[in-house]
Amino acid sequence: MQERNYRDMIGGGLLVLFGLWVAWQAWSTLDIGGARRMGPGFFPLCVGLILAGLGGIVLAGSFVQSAKMPEVDLRACVSVLASLAVFAFLLETFGLLPAIAALVGIASLADRTTRARQVLALIAVLCVLCWLVFRLGLGMPLPVLTWPF
């Protein structure tokens, strides 16, 4: 039995399906217009078709190459998904800074080689950058630090 590049096969197939779905949604729900007077659905239709075409190229390449299916690291998957869920919960409840700290702290559990000093430095830098960009730069009404009790 010949080994296929299943990672590219799955990825390319998902890109094709998602691109065709985006193109179909744009075609069926938005006005496409024409090349001279483009409607609101013209750009999503083109992006969906381009995405489907690129996915088709990846999918076709998977039949030419052979590779082993990579092992899925369950620890990494669980920690990254848990960090996103905790971030979504903490953002409204405790504010931006504790949510970012929890996000980085929990997501850092995905890699066994991460050091505590690296995590603390990343938390500090991301907190400052997010505060500068979202709060000051864009003026978004995100709570920075709140205590709900």
C-alpha positions as CSV (number, residue, x, y, z in Angstrom):
1,M,0.0,0.0,0.0
2,Q,1.4,3.4,-1.0
3,E,1.6,6.0,1.7
4,R,-0.1,9.2,0.9
5,N,0.5,12.7,2.4
6,Y,-2.7,12.6,4.5
7,R,-1.9,15.9,6.2
8,D,-1.9,17.8,2.9
9,M,-4.9,15.7,1.7
10,I,-7.0,16.7,4.6
11,G,-5.8,20.3,4.6
12,G,-6.4,20.7,0.9
13,G,-9.8,19.1,1.1
14,L,-10.9,21.4,3.9
15,L,-9.6,24.4,2.0
16,V,-11.6,23.3,-1.1
17,L,-14.7,22.7,0.9
18,F,-14.5,26.0,2.8
19,G,-13.7,28.0,-0.3
20,L,-16.6,26.5,-2.2
21,W,-18.9,27.2,0.8
22,V,-17.8,30.9,0.9
23,A,-18.3,31.2,-2.8
24,W,-21.7,29.6,-2.7
25,Q,-22.8,31.8,0.2
26,A,-21.7,34.9,-1.6
27,W,-23.4,33.8,-4.8
28,S,-26.7,32.9,-3.1
29,T,-27.1,35.7,-0.6
30,L,-25.3,38.7,-2.0
31,D,-25.5,40.7,-5.2
32,I,-22.5,39.9,-7.4
33,G,-22.7,42.7,-9.9
34,G,-20.3,42.7,-12.8
35,A,-16.7,43.6,-13.6
36,R,-17.6,47.3,-14.1
37,R,-20.0,47.6,-11.2
38,M,-19.1,45.1,-8.5
39,G,-21.6,44.2,-5.9
40,P,-21.0,43.3,-2.3
41,G,-20.8,39.7,-3.1
42,F,-18.1,40.0,-5.8
43,F,-15.1,40.0,-3.5
44,P,-16.2,37.1,-1.3
45,L,-17.0,35.1,-4.4
46,C,-13.5,35.7,-5.8
47,V,-11.8,35.0,-2.5
48,G,-13.8,31.7,-2.1
49,L,-12.9,30.6,-5.6
50,I,-9.2,31.5,-5.1
51,L,-9.2,29.6,-1.8
52,A,-10.8,26.6,-3.4
53,G,-8.3,26.7,-6.2
54,L,-5.3,26.9,-3.8
55,G,-6.8,24.0,-1.8
56,G,-7.1,22.0,-5.0
57,I,-3.4,22.6,-5.7
58,V,-2.5,21.4,-2.2
59,L,-4.9,18.4,-2.6
60,A,-3.4,17.4,-5.9
61,G,0.1,17.7,-4.5
62,S,-0.8,15.3,-1.7
63,F,-1.2,12.4,-4.2
64,V,2.3,13.0,-5.6
65,Q,4.2,13.1,-2.3
66,S,4.3,10.5,0.4
67,A,4.6,11.3,4.1
68,K,3.7,9.8,7.4
69,M,0.7,11.2,9.3
70,P,2.1,13.3,12.2
71,E,1.1,12.3,15.7
72,V,-1.4,14.6,17.4
73,D,-0.1,16.0,20.7
74,L,-3.2,15.8,22.9
75,R,-1.6,17.9,25.6
76,A,-1.0,20.8,23.2
77,C,-4.5,20.6,21.7
78,V,-6.2,20.6,25.1
79,S,-4.1,23.4,26.6
80,V,-4.6,25.7,23.6
81,L,-8.3,25.1,23.4
82,A,-8.6,25.5,27.2
83,S,-6.7,28.8,27.1
84,L,-9.1,30.2,24.5
85,A,-12.1,29.2,26.6
86,V,-10.7,30.7,29.8
87,F,-9.8,33.9,27.9
88,A,-13.3,34.2,26.6
89,F,-14.7,33.7,30.1
90,L,-12.2,36.0,31.9
91,L,-12.4,38.9,29.4
92,E,-15.8,40.1,30.4
93,T,-15.5,39.1,34.0
94,F,-12.1,40.2,35.1
95,G,-10.8,42.3,32.2
96,L,-8.2,42.3,29.5
97,L,-5.0,41.9,31.6
98,P,-6.0,38.9,33.6
99,A,-7.5,37.3,30.5
100,I,-4.3,37.7,28.6
101,A,-2.2,36.4,31.6
102,A,-4.4,33.3,31.8
103,L,-4.4,32.8,28.1
104,V,-0.6,32.8,27.9
105,G,-0.1,30.8,31.1
106,I,-2.4,28.0,30.1
107,A,-1.3,27.9,26.4
108,S,2.3,27.7,27.6
109,L,1.5,24.3,29.1
110,A,1.4,23.0,25.5
111,D,5.2,23.0,25.3
112,R,7.2,21.2,27.9
113,T,10.4,23.2,27.4
114,T,8.8,26.6,28.2
115,R,10.4,28.4,31.1
116,A,8.6,30.5,33.7
117,R,10.7,33.6,32.9
118,Q,9.7,33.3,29.2
119,V,6.0,33.1,30.1
120,L,6.1,36.0,32.5
121,A,8.0,38.2,29.9
122,L,5.4,37.2,27.2
123,I,2.5,38.0,29.5
124,A,4.0,41.5,30.3
125,V,4.7,42.3,26.7
126,L,1.3,41.1,25.4
127,C,-0.5,43.0,28.2
128,V,1.2,46.2,27.3
129,L,0.8,45.8,23.5
130,C,-2.9,44.8,23.8
131,W,-3.6,47.8,26.1
132,L,-1.8,50.2,23.7
133,V,-3.4,48.8,20.6
134,F,-7.0,48.1,21.7
135,R,-7.6,50.5,24.5
136,L,-5.5,53.5,23.5
137,G,-5.1,53.1,19.8
138,L,-8.5,51.9,18.8
139,G,-10.5,53.2,21.8
140,M,-12.3,49.9,22.3
141,P,-14.3,49.9,25.5
142,L,-12.6,46.8,26.9
143,P,-12.4,46.6,30.7
144,V,-8.7,46.5,31.6
145,L,-8.9,45.2,35.1
146,T,-12.1,44.6,37.1
147,W,-13.1,42.8,40.2
148,P,-16.6,41.3,39.9
149,F,-17.0,40.4,43.6
